Amino acid sequence: MPAAESVQERNERQGARNAHARDAVAVCRFLRWLSAEAPTGRETEMSAAAALLAFREAVDGFRGESFPAISGAGEHGAIIHYRVTEQSNRPLKPNEVYLIDSGAQYPDGTTDITRTIWTGPDSPPAELRARVTRVMRGHIAIATAIFPQGTGGAHLDALARRALWQVGLDYDHGTGHGVGSYLSVHEGPVSISRLARPVPIAAGMILSNEPGFYLPDHYGIRLENLLLACSADLPQASKPFLSFETLTLAPFDRRLLDTALMTAEEITWLDAYHARVLRAVGPELAPAERDWLAEACAPLT
């Protein structure tokens, strides 16, 4: 039987859920704004990051960014730890990939989310969709993992890479890092990585889930949510097992996904996730924003 949850642990877990729910309102408002502005060519990497910050500043309890946003358009998205400057700042152009990795600090939790967006207005090319889909499959593999207590992050890392490895692709960073509660957004010692220290994942830990793929001088793909490790409810289990609860609530860009490359189970998971986003965030939005979110969260098939 899992150890009894303390009041502090219970409060921290619920605080994380609450912080992510509030942050999701800002992120979804930003994604709607971006859907209208990105194809125009009027916005830049810096102005897009500033817009996201402004949406977050309107959220109750916002205390600041958990790290400076990684706002990379086109070839800049392929630089894993890119940091836009006045000298590197460039416009978001029509029909390219835009990667935005950002987070916020609230007294009840810390957030970190990455979305990869197609600026449009035309449809993305098939090869790009195939690669984003393989990254998405890796993301889902981690989100749905069920594993015995005592498992470390190095044991899970290959799950995120399998769909990429099948076609000779990979990414050169860890799949996930620990996240604090109104603390460091990169909190050790736990991580999901081939180089992870031998620290078992335990119930109550929060980790990121962020597989990716990067084509130098062209684009970057990274899809990140935060996960809460929880005791798995397996009546027939011979020993304690763990699973993950997804905390982050924001749609993925469905235009970049090729459902022909996904399993029925993966499509079901993503449809259920998007339905959850719509239920949780939709009531907090204005009617026009809610209409946009309903379209963004529509079933894949």
N, C-alpha and C positions, 0 to 999 in steps of 0.2 A: 504494500500500500504506500502511496506517496506521502511524504511528510506533510503535516498540517500546515496550512498557509497562515503566516502571521498577519496581524492587522497592518503592519507596515508594508509587507509584500502585497497584500490585497489593495491597499491604497495606491501603491506605486503602479500596479498593473492597471487599475482603473484610471489613474491619472494619465497614463500613457494613452489609453483609448480616448480619453476626453481631449487631450492635446491634439492627437491626430485628427479627431473629428472636426475640431475648430480649424486646424490648419488646412484641412481638405477644402473648406469653403473658399479660402483664399486661393488655393492652387487651382480649383475648378474655375473660379472667376478669371484667373489669369489665362488658363488654357482656352477659355471662350474668347477672351480678348485677343489672344495670339492667333486663333483660327481666322479672325477677321483681319488682323494687321500683318501677319507674316507674308501673305502673298503680295502685299503692296510694295514692298521694298523700302518703305519709309522708316522702318525700325532697325536698330542696330543691336549688337550683342549687349552693349551697356544699357541701352534704353529698355530692352526686354527684361534684363535683370532688375532694373530700377522699377519697372512696372510690377513685377512679382513682389518685390519688397514693399511697394505701396499697398498692394492688396493685403499683404500680411500685417502691415502696420495697422490696418483697420480691424484686426481680429482681437477679441478680448484676451488680455493676458500676454500679448506678444512682448517679448523682452529683447529681441534682436535675432539676427541670423545665427545659426549654429556654425556656419562657416561661410566665407564669401562665395557667392554663387559661381558655379562653373557654367558659363553661358557661351557655347561654342557653335558657330554656324559653319556648315560645310566642312572644309578641311580642318578647321580649328577643333571640331568635335572629335577628330581622330587623335588629338593630344590629350592623353588621359587626365592629366592634372592641369589642364589649360586654365590660365587666369587672365581674363581680358584686361587690357590696359588702354590708355588713350591712344597709344601708338598702334596696337594690334586691332583695336575695335573696328569692326566692319559691318556692313548692312546684312540683314537677313534677306536673302535673295529668293525670288520665286523658284519653286520646284527644286528644293534642296533639303538636306537633312539638318535639323537644328536640335542640339542636345542641351538640356538644362538640368543641372544637378544642384540642388539647393536644400536648405533646411532652416528650421526656426527653433528658438528656445522659448519655452513657456514654463511657469513655475511647476506645472504638473507633468512635464515631459519634453523630450527633445525629438525633433523630426528630421528626416533626411529622405529625399525622394528624387529620382531621376526619371525624366520622360524624354523619349526620342520622338520628334515631331517632323512630319513631312509638311513643308510650307505650302505646297500647292501653287496654283490651282489645278494643275494637271495631275494625273495619276502617277504614283511612283513606279519606277522600273521593276520588272519581275525579279531580277537578281537581288536588288535591295530588299524587296519584300521577303524573299526566301531567307535572306540572312537575318532580318529582324525576327522572322518567325522562329528560326532556330534558337535565337537568344531568348525569345518568349517561352519556348518549350523548356529551356534550361531553368528559367525563372519559375515556371510552374512545377518543375521537378523538385526544386528546393521547397517551394511553398507547401507542397503536398507530402513531403517526406515524413515517414514514420520510422523511428529508429530506437534501438534499445538505450536505456540510460547508461551513461558511460561513454557514449559515442563522442568523438571529437570532430572539430570542423574539417580536418583533413580527410576524414572518412566520407564526408558529404560532398566535397568540392567537385568530384568527378560527375555527380548527377547533373550539375549545371552545365557541364561541358559536353556531355555525350552527343547531343544533337549536332553540335558544331564539329566535334571530332569525326563524326561519321562522314563529313565531306572535307576533312582536312583543314578545318579552321579552329582558331583558339583565341584567347585573350590573355594579356600579360599582366594581370592583377588578380588579387584575391576575389572570391565571390562574395564575401561578407565580412563585416567587422562588428565588434560590439558597440553598443550605443548606451550612453548614460541617461540618467533621469535628471534633466536640468543640469547636466554635467557635460563631459566631453562627448562630442558626436563620434569620435573614434576612441572607444574605450576598450582597453585590453583587460585580461589577456586572451579572451576567447575570440576566435575568428573562424571563418569558413574559407580555407585556403590550402593549397598543397604544402605551404610552408607554415601552417598553423602550429602553434605550440601545443603540446599534448594536454590540453585543458578540456575536460568533458563539457559538453553543452548541458546546462541544467535548467529546470523549470524556473521561469521568472527572468531569464536572460533575454535581452533584446538584441537582435542582430540584423544587419542589412542583408538583402538578397539582391545582388546586382551583377548578374552576368552581362557580358557585352561582346562586341566585336568592333575592330578599328581597321579601316583601310587608309593607310597613310596618304595624306594629300587629297583625300576625297571626303570622308565622313567618319563619324563615330556613332556606335549604337550602344546604349546602356539602358537597362530597364530595372529600376530599383524601387522596392518597397521595404519597409521594416517589419520584422517578424518578432512575435513573442513566443518563446518556448514554453510549452504547456505539457502537463501529463496527458498522455493519450488514453482514451477510453476504449480499452480492448478487453472485453470480458474473458476471452480465452487466453490472454497473454500469460506466459510462464514466468515473466519478470517484468519490472516496470519499463514502459516505453514512453517516448516523447513525440510530440508533433508540434506544428507551428500554427499560430493564429496570426493572420495578416492584419497589421495595424493601419497601414497607409490606405487612403481612400481617394483615388483619382483615376480617371479612365486612361487606358493606353490608346495609342493612335491606331484604330482599327484599319485605317487605309494601308498601313504598313504590314498587315498580316495576310498570309496566304493559307486559308483554312484547308486547302488540299494537302498541305504538309503537316497538319495537326491531327492527332487522334481524337476520337469522339470524346474521350475522357478529358482531354486538354480543352477542347471547345466548351464542354460542360462547365469545367472549372472557371474559365474566363467569363463565360456568360453569367455564372452565379456571382462572380466577383463584381462585375459591372452592375448587376441588379442590386447588389448590396450597396455599392457606391451611390446609385440613384436613390435608393431608399433613405440612406443616411444623410446625404448632402442636399438632395433635391428640395426638401422642405425649407432649407435655410436660404434658398436663392430666390431672386426676383423671377417673375414669370418667364421673361425672355431668356434668362440664364438657365432656368429649369428646362425649358424647351431644348436648348442647346445640349444640356447634359443628357437628356433623354435620348437624343439622337446619338450622342457619343457613346452611350452605354447600351445601345440596341444590341440584340443578339447577333452573333456572327453569322448565323445561317437561318 
